[in-house]
């Protein structure tokens, strides 16, 4: 590292930032939000853990249960953040990450919707509107489980489907990723 620093600063007259500079394996370092690796003898790029964590934190802020926003406002903000993110990181080999992130976003949205329905009467009425029969709607509306757990339940997954979110205008990360590739 010292020889390289001496060459860059001495010959090329450039300044080296010691905090950001290191000599290490490519898969252990982050470069412009990507990590590099080798699979089956070919190089590939993937999204770094820090970049993914930062994106999830942005989404967590938008999808917070305590944020007073309508569902439409949330979806507009999610679309803005996601489209920019996938257009930048879409060149990386990250289909599995994108699919998981898509599922996570929809589960967070279901959680926010369930919290907005707060009262048993409202839950029953909305579940009935979405096509659940009387008995199931009453049974599920009276659940005492937490918001996050209910968001992953069979009932909410079958009533608040992917098509429901598509109709509201949520753009799928997976579809955007496939368009890029």
N, C-alpha and C positions, 0 to 999 in steps of 0.2 A: 504494500500500500504506500509506503514511504517513497519508493522509487517512482511510482506512477504520479504521486502528488508533486514530487520535485520536477518531473518532466512537464506536467500540465502547467504548473505555476511558473516554472523557469523558462522553458522553451516557448510554450503556447501563450504565455502571459494571461492565463485564465485563473480565476479564483476557485478553489475547491472548498465546498462545504463539508467539513469533517463529520458533522452530525448525520448527513444524508448519504455519505459515501462509505462503501464497504466492499470488500472482496468476499463473495459468498456464492453458494450454489443458486442458480436462477429460481428454482422452485421455493427457495426460502426468502426471497426478496420480492418486494412489490415495486412495479414500475408503471406509472400512470394508471394505477388502479388494477393492473393485471399481474398475474403471476405466470411464469413460463414453465413448461415441463416437457417431458419426452414420453410418448406412448407409442409402442410398436415401431420404434426407430424414427418417428416423426415428431417434430416440435409442435406444440400447441400452446394456446394461451387460455387462461381461465380467469375468473373474477377473483380478486384477492379477498380474504376473509374480512379485512378492515373495510373495504368498499361495500361489501354485502351488508355488514353490520351497520354502516352509516346509512345505507338506503333503507334498511329495516327500521332504523330509528326515526327517519323522516316519515315513513309510513305509519309507525306507531303513534307519532304525534298527531297525524291526520285522523287515524282510526282509534283515538282515545275515547273510552266510554264517557269520560267527563266533558268532552268538547261539545258545546251546544251548537250542532250543525244539522242541517237537514241531510237526508240521504243523498239527494241530488248534488248538494255542495260537496259532500265527501267524495262522491264519484268523480266530479269534475277535477278536484285537487289530486286525487289518486291518478287519474288519467294523465294529467300534466306531468307529475313526477315520474310515473312509470314509462311514458313514451320517451321522454328525454333520456332516462336511464337505459332503457333497452336499445335505443338507437346508438348510444355510446358503447355499451358493453355487449351488444348483439354479435359482434365479430368474434367474441370468445366462445370456446367450447363449453357451454353451460346449460344445456337443455334440462338436465335434471334439477339444477338450481332454480331455473325459471319455472318449471312445473310446480315444484314445492312452494315457491314464493307466490304463485298464482293461487294455490290452494289455501295458503296462509292468509292472503288478503281477503278471500271470500269468507273464510271462517271469522276473521275479524269483523267483516261487514255484518255477518249474521249475528255476531255478539252485540254489535251496536244497535241493530234493529230490535233484538230481543230486549235490550235495556230500554229502548224508547217505548216499547209496548208495556213496560212496567206493571200495570194492573192486570189482574186475572181476566177481568171483563174485556179489556182491550186485546189481550192475547187470544182469548177465545174467539172474539169477533174477527180478528185478522187471520187466524188459522182457518176459520170457517170459510172466509173469503178466498183463501188460497186453495180450497178444495178438500180440506180434512173433514171427515164426518163428525157428527155431533159428539159422540162418545169419546173419540180420540182427541178432539179439540179440547174438551173439558178436562180430560185426564192430563194432557200435556200442558195446558195453560196453568194448572195448579202445581206444577213441579216446583220443588224447593232447591233444585240443583243450581249451581252458579252459572253465570252468563257464559263463561268460556267453555264449560262442559256442555251446556245446552247447545251452543253453537256448532258442536260436532255431532249432535244427535241425528238419528235417522230421520226423525220427523222434520227437523229444520232443513236437513239436506234434501229431502224430497219435496218440501214446499217452497223453500227459497233456493231454487235450482240455479244452475249456471245460466240457463235461458232467461230466468227472472232478472239476473244481473245484466245480461246482454241487452235485454229490453230497456233497462234503466240507463244504458249507455256506458257501462263499464267495459273498457277495452281489455281483452285478454292478453296477458304478457306472452303466453305460449304461442298464440296466433301471430303476434308481432315478431317473435323470435323466428318462427317458421318462415315468415315473409322475408326476413333479412337473409336467411340461409337458403 
